[in-house]
């Protein structure tokens, strides 16, 4: 999604340069001045060790290295990380999604902060308030959504704190007036039963008799997902740690009240969201507060905040990174 939106934005807002596109299985174009690698994985060889052209690399986060005990790499992963780190140090500039990620990259790799540019992401233009009632009714029927529900969008990795959210939701159900609320967990990983994290989530749901109130619809197209955000009572981002936290801005753009963890990059980008620590008790307090806060006033603050995150800005700041490299050639 990042690469697609960035290409579209560069073609619109970065016309002072020419862009060529190729995949990892193709040769680097001979007439390219620099190469931008928009993806980095610490445990897979996503970067060439020998670079034929000056390189810019986007590193979205290094969460597995911030919490190595939660993301064991194994012997092969550890060796590949050393190769990847050496290759990353050979890049002319690095783009990070947030100041939090920038600080992690500098601390973990030893790369100077002076060569790391913070370039914030932005919600896809598909995310906006869905006000057409027939469209909303269609989304509700298609996915069997209840009238009132709490929404989460993401994957099942430890840092997402899905178990913490489930604990908070189970506690909320002790309030009789909230028994009719459902919890909707959007993301393909929630349907991948082979994942250990998904197995843990499913076991928690069974152990706490939540099968009839936790809905996992899988991966949802952006057009329908805008409807999910627009219909939700609240959106919750319970993460222990994030490199950015894009669903927060997607929810803002769709007019959905947001409760967000105050951890890592979220305190940078979540602005007027109801910010709480990522413990289950604090999440309960945040959700209760959101459900009793003036929705119109809350979403108005969020709409104003999200205006500063655009793909135009992302493209222009990315081009500045390119030009810093071009200026040294």
C-alpha positions as CSV (number, residue, x, y, z in Angstrom):
1,X,0.0,0.0,0.0
2,X,2.9,2.4,0.8
3,X,4.6,1.7,-2.5
4,X,1.4,2.1,-4.5
5,X,0.4,5.4,-2.9
6,X,3.9,6.7,-3.0
7,X,4.1,6.0,-6.8
8,X,0.8,7.7,-7.4
9,X,1.8,10.7,-5.3
10,X,5.3,11.1,-6.9
11,X,3.7,11.0,-10.4
12,X,1.4,13.8,-9.3
13,X,3.5,16.0,-7.0
14,X,7.1,15.2,-7.9
15,X,7.0,15.9,-11.7
16,X,10.4,17.6,-11.6
17,X,11.9,14.2,-11.7
18,X,11.4,11.1,-13.8
19,X,10.6,7.7,-12.2
20,X,11.3,4.2,-13.4
21,X,9.9,1.1,-11.7
22,X,11.2,-2.4,-11.4
23,X,10.9,-5.4,-9.1
24,X,13.6,-7.2,-7.2
25,X,13.8,-9.8,-10.0
26,X,14.7,-7.2,-12.6
27,X,18.0,-5.3,-13.2
28,X,18.4,-1.8,-12.0
29,X,17.7,0.6,-14.9
30,X,21.0,1.8,-16.3
31,X,19.9,5.4,-16.6
32,X,18.7,5.7,-13.0
33,X,20.6,8.2,-10.8
34,X,19.4,6.7,-7.5
35,X,17.3,3.7,-6.4
36,X,14.6,3.8,-3.7
37,X,14.0,0.6,-1.9
38,X,10.6,1.1,-0.3
39,X,10.7,-1.9,2.0
40,X,13.2,-3.3,4.5
41,X,13.0,-6.6,6.6
42,X,15.7,-7.2,9.2
43,X,15.5,-11.0,8.8
44,X,15.2,-11.4,5.0
45,X,17.7,-10.3,2.4
46,X,15.6,-7.4,0.9
47,X,18.6,-5.2,0.1
48,X,21.6,-5.9,-2.2
49,X,24.9,-5.8,-0.3
50,X,26.6,-4.3,-3.4
51,X,24.6,-1.4,-4.7
52,X,25.0,-0.4,-8.3
53,X,23.4,3.0,-7.7
54,X,23.2,5.3,-4.7
55,X,20.3,4.0,-2.5
56,X,17.5,5.5,-0.5
57,X,15.8,2.9,1.8
58,X,12.5,3.2,3.7
59,X,12.6,1.4,7.0
60,X,9.0,1.4,8.4
61,X,10.1,0.0,11.8
62,X,12.5,-2.2,13.6
63,X,10.1,-3.5,16.2
64,X,11.4,-7.1,16.1
65,X,14.8,-5.7,17.2
66,X,13.3,-3.4,19.8
67,X,11.6,-6.5,21.4
68,X,13.9,-9.4,20.4
69,X,12.5,-11.7,23.1
70,X,9.0,-11.4,21.5
71,X,10.3,-11.9,17.9
72,X,13.0,-14.6,18.1
73,X,15.0,-14.5,14.9
74,X,16.8,-17.9,15.1
75,X,20.3,-18.5,13.9
76,X,19.5,-17.8,10.2
77,X,17.6,-14.7,11.0
78,X,20.4,-13.4,13.2
79,X,22.9,-13.9,10.4
80,X,20.6,-12.3,7.8
81,X,20.2,-9.3,10.2
82,X,23.9,-8.7,10.2
83,X,24.0,-8.8,6.4
84,X,20.9,-6.5,6.2
85,X,22.4,-4.1,8.8
86,X,25.7,-3.9,6.8
87,X,23.7,-3.3,3.6
88,X,21.5,-0.6,5.2
89,X,24.6,1.2,6.4
90,X,25.6,1.5,2.7
91,X,22.5,3.5,1.9
92,X,22.9,7.2,1.2
93,X,19.7,8.1,3.0
94,X,17.1,6.3,5.1
95,X,13.4,7.3,5.3
96,X,11.6,6.5,8.6
97,X,7.8,6.8,9.1
98,X,8.1,8.5,12.5
99,X,10.6,10.1,14.9
100,X,10.1,7.0,17.1
101,X,11.3,4.8,14.2
102,X,14.1,7.2,13.4
103,X,15.4,7.0,16.9
104,X,15.2,3.2,16.9
105,X,17.0,2.9,13.6
106,X,19.8,5.1,14.8
107,X,20.1,3.3,18.1
108,X,20.0,-0.2,16.8
109,X,22.1,0.2,13.6
110,X,24.5,2.9,14.6
111,X,23.6,5.0,11.6
112,X,23.8,8.7,12.2
113,X,20.5,10.5,12.6
114,X,21.7,13.1,10.1
115,X,21.1,10.6,7.2
116,X,17.7,9.5,8.5
117,X,14.7,11.6,7.3
118,X,11.3,11.4,9.0
119,X,8.5,11.3,6.4
120,X,5.0,10.7,7.8
121,X,2.5,8.5,6.0
122,X,-1.0,9.5,5.1
123,X,-4.4,7.7,4.8
124,X,-5.4,6.5,1.4
125,X,-7.9,8.8,-0.4
126,X,-10.4,6.0,-0.2
127,X,-10.8,6.7,3.5
128,X,-13.5,9.4,4.0
129,X,-16.8,9.6,5.9
130,X,-19.4,7.3,4.2
131,X,-22.7,9.3,4.5
132,X,-24.8,7.5,2.0
133,X,-27.2,5.5,4.1
134,X,-27.8,2.8,1.4
135,X,-24.1,2.3,1.1
136,X,-23.8,1.9,4.9
137,X,-26.7,-0.4,5.0
138,X,-25.1,-2.5,2.3
139,X,-21.8,-2.8,4.2
140,X,-23.7,-3.7,7.4
141,X,-25.7,-6.4,5.6
142,X,-22.7,-7.8,3.6
143,X,-20.6,-8.3,6.8
144,X,-23.4,-8.9,9.3
145,X,-22.3,-5.9,11.4
146,X,-24.2,-5.1,14.5
147,X,-25.6,-1.7,15.2
148,X,-22.9,-0.9,17.7
149,X,-19.4,-2.2,17.7
150,X,-15.8,-1.5,18.7
151,X,-13.3,-1.8,15.8
152,X,-9.7,-2.8,15.4
153,X,-7.8,-3.1,12.1
154,X,-4.4,-4.7,11.9
155,X,-2.6,-8.0,12.3
156,X,-1.9,-10.4,15.2
157,X,1.7,-9.6,16.0
158,X,2.6,-9.2,19.7
159,X,3.1,-5.5,19.5
160,X,-0.5,-5.0,18.3
161,X,-1.7,-6.0,21.8
162,X,-4.8,-7.8,20.6
163,X,-5.0,-10.0,23.7
164,X,-4.9,-6.7,25.8
165,X,-7.8,-5.4,23.7
166,X,-9.8,-8.7,24.2
167,X,-9.2,-8.5,28.0
168,X,-10.5,-4.9,27.9
169,X,-13.5,-6.0,25.9
170,X,-14.3,-8.9,28.3
171,X,-14.1,-6.4,31.2
172,X,-16.4,-3.9,29.3
173,X,-19.1,-6.7,29.1
174,X,-19.4,-6.5,32.9
175,X,-21.3,-3.3,32.3
176,X,-24.9,-4.4,31.5
177,X,-25.5,-1.4,29.3
178,X,-22.6,-2.5,27.0
179,X,-23.5,-6.2,26.6
180,X,-24.9,-5.5,23.1
181,X,-21.6,-4.2,21.8
182,X,-19.6,-6.4,19.5
183,X,-15.8,-6.3,18.8
184,X,-14.8,-6.4,15.2
185,X,-11.2,-7.5,14.4
186,X,-10.4,-6.7,10.7
187,X,-7.3,-8.3,9.1
188,X,-6.4,-11.5,7.2
189,X,-4.3,-12.8,10.0
190,X,-7.3,-13.4,12.3
191,X,-8.4,-16.1,9.9
192,X,-4.9,-17.8,9.6
193,X,-5.3,-20.5,12.2
194,X,-1.8,-21.8,11.6
195,X,-0.3,-18.7,13.3
196,X,0.6,-19.1,16.9
197,X,-0.7,-15.6,17.7
198,X,-4.0,-16.4,16.0
199,X,-4.3,-19.6,18.0
200,X,-3.7,-17.7,21.2
201,X,-6.4,-15.1,20.3
202,X,-8.9,-17.9,19.4
203,X,-8.2,-19.7,22.6
204,X,-8.8,-16.5,24.6
205,X,-12.1,-16.0,22.8
206,X,-13.2,-19.5,23.6
207,X,-12.1,-19.4,27.2
208,X,-14.0,-16.2,27.8
209,X,-17.2,-17.2,25.9
210,X,-16.8,-14.4,23.4
211,X,-17.4,-16.4,20.2
212,X,-20.8,-14.8,19.6
213,X,-19.6,-11.2,20.2
214,X,-16.1,-11.1,18.5
215,X,-16.4,-10.8,14.7
216,X,-13.4,-11.6,12.4
217,X,-14.4,-10.8,8.8
218,X,-10.8,-11.1,7.4
219,X,-9.3,-8.6,5.0
220,X,-11.6,-5.9,3.8
221,X,-11.2,-3.8,0.6
222,X,-10.6,-0.1,1.3
223,X,-14.0,1.0,-0.1
224,X,-15.8,-1.3,2.3
225,X,-13.4,-0.6,5.2
226,X,-14.3,3.1,5.0
227,X,-17.8,1.9,5.8
228,X,-16.6,-0.1,8.7
229,X,-14.9,3.0,10.2
230,X,-17.9,5.2,9.5
231,X,-20.3,2.7,11.2
232,X,-18.1,1.9,14.2
233,X,-18.9,3.3,17.7
234,X,-15.2,3.7,18.4
235,X,-11.9,2.6,16.9
236,X,-9.2,1.2,19.3
237,X,-5.5,1.1,18.6
238,X,-4.2,-0.8,21.7
239,X,-0.6,-1.3,20.5
240,X,2.4,-1.8,22.7
241,X,4.5,-0.3,19.9
242,X,4.1,1.0,16.4
243,X,6.3,2.3,13.7
244,X,3.5,4.6,12.6
245,X,-0.1,3.4,13.2
246,X,-1.9,4.2,9.9
247,X,-5.4,2.9,10.9
248,X,-5.6,5.7,13.5
249,X,-5.5,8.2,10.6
250,X,-7.8,6.1,8.5
251,X,-10.4,6.2,11.3
252,X,-9.8,10.0,11.8
253,X,-10.5,10.5,8.1
254,X,-13.7,8.5,8.2
255,X,-15.1,10.3,11.2
256,X,-14.7,7.5,13.8
257,X,-13.8,8.4,17.4
258,X,-10.4,6.9,18.3
259,X,-8.9,5.5,21.5
260,X,-5.2,5.0,21.0
261,X,-2.3,3.7,23.1
262,X,0.2,6.5,23.9
263,X,3.1,4.2,23.2
264,X,6.0,5.0,20.7
265,X,5.0,6.7,17.4
266,X,1.3,6.8,18.3
267,X,1.8,9.8,20.6
268,X,3.2,11.6,17.5
269,X,0.4,10.9,15.1
270,X,-2.7,10.3,17.2
271,X,-3.0,13.9,18.2
272,X,-6.6,14.5,19.5
273,X,-7.4,10.8,20.0
274,X,-8.2,9.7,23.5
275,X,-4.7,8.5,24.5
276,X,-4.2,5.9,27.2
277,X,-1.4,3.4,28.2
278,X,-1.9,0.0,26.5
279,X,-3.0,-1.9,29.7
280,X,-6.4,-3.5,29.6
281,X,-7.7,-1.4,32.5
282,X,-6.6,1.8,30.8
283,X,-8.1,0.7,27.5
284,X,-11.4,0.1,29.3
285,X,-11.3,3.6,30.7
286,X,-10.5,5.0,27.3
287,X,-13.4,3.2,25.6
288,X,-15.9,4.2,28.3
289,X,-14.7,7.8,27.9
290,X,-15.1,7.7,24.1
291,X,-18.6,6.2,24.4
292,X,-19.7,9.1,26.6
293,X,-17.8,11.9,24.7
294,X,-19.6,14.2,22.3
295,X,-18.9,12.3,19.0
296,X,-19.3,15.3,16.8
297,X,-16.8,17.4,18.8
298,X,-14.3,14.5,19.0
299,X,-14.5,13.8,15.3
300,X,-14.2,17.5,14.4
301,X,-10.9,17.7,16.3
302,X,-9.7,14.5,14.5
303,X,-10.7,15.8,11.0
304,X,-8.7,19.0,11.6
305,X,-5.7,17.0,12.8
306,X,-5.7,14.5,9.9
307,X,-5.5,17.3,7.3
308,X,-1.8,17.6,8.0
309,X,-1.2,14.0,6.8
310,X,-1.4,13.9,3.0
311,X,0.2,12.0,0.2
312,X,1.2,15.3,-1.3
313,X,3.3,16.1,1.7
314,X,4.7,12.5,1.8
315,X,5.7,12.8,-1.9
316,X,7.3,16.2,-1.5
317,X,9.3,15.2,1.6
318,X,10.4,11.9,-0.1
319,X,11.6,13.9,-3.1
320,X,13.6,16.1,-0.7
321,X,15.4,12.9,0.5
322,X,16.1,12.0,-3.2
323,X,17.5,15.5,-3.8
324,X,19.8,15.3,-0.8
325,X,21.4,12.3,-2.4
326,X,21.4,13.9,-5.9
327,X,23.1,16.9,-4.5
328,X,26.1,14.8,-3.3
329,X,26.6,13.0,-6.6
